[in-house]
Amino acid sequence: MDVVSGTVVYLLMWWWVFLMSLPFGVRTVEDPVAGHAPSAPARPMLWRKMAATTVIAAVLTAIINWIIASRIISLDMVGG
């Protein structure tokens, strides 16, 4: 996988994992301030989720790169 393809795969994996991690550990405020959404998280912990997402996306990208490089799955298999 070349640099551009690797970057695209990493960015897609990063956003996919980040959006999946957003609901984890979220607790709502018991007494919301007037004008705030009652479903808004009290402490979303975004920096922690971003750090975990970076590591997980890097591991997933490395696995995908290994699968492509070792030809476990290739476009020749997909085509008829």
WOPEPE-V836391 format. One record per residue. N is the residue number from 1. RES is the residue in one letter. PHI is phi in whole degrees, 0 to 359 (* if undefined). OMEGA is omega as a letter, one per 30 degrees, with the letter a starting at -180 (NA if undefined). Layout:
N,RES,PHI,OMEGA
N,RES,PHI,OMEGA
This chain:
1,M,*,a
2,D,280,a
3,V,296,a
4,V,295,l
5,S,297,l
6,G,297,l
7,T,294,l
8,V,296,l
9,V,298,l
10,Y,298,a
11,L,296,l
12,L,295,l
13,M,296,a
14,W,300,a
15,W,294,l
16,W,299,a
17,V,292,a
18,F,298,a
19,L,294,l
20,M,287,a
21,S,275,a
22,L,303,a
23,P,286,a
24,F,292,l
25,G,73,a
26,V,274,l
27,R,234,l
28,T,274,l
29,V,285,a
30,E,288,l
31,D,239,a
32,P,292,l
33,V,289,l
34,A,302,a
35,G,96,l
36,H,265,l
37,A,290,l
38,P,293,a
39,S,267,a
40,A,292,a
41,P,289,l
42,A,288,l
43,R,225,a
44,P,287,l
45,M,53,a
46,L,294,a
47,W,296,l
48,R,295,l
49,K,292,l
50,M,293,l
51,A,294,l
52,A,296,l
53,T,297,l
54,T,299,a
55,V,292,a
56,I,296,l
57,A,295,l
58,A,295,l
59,V,295,l
60,L,297,l
61,T,295,l
62,A,296,l
63,I,295,l
64,I,296,l
65,N,298,l
66,W,296,l
67,I,298,a
68,I,290,a
69,A,292,a
70,S,274,l
71,R,60,l
72,I,296,l
73,I,234,l
74,S,222,l
75,L,293,l
76,D,296,l
77,M,288,a
78,V,286,a
79,G,290,a
80,G,282,NA
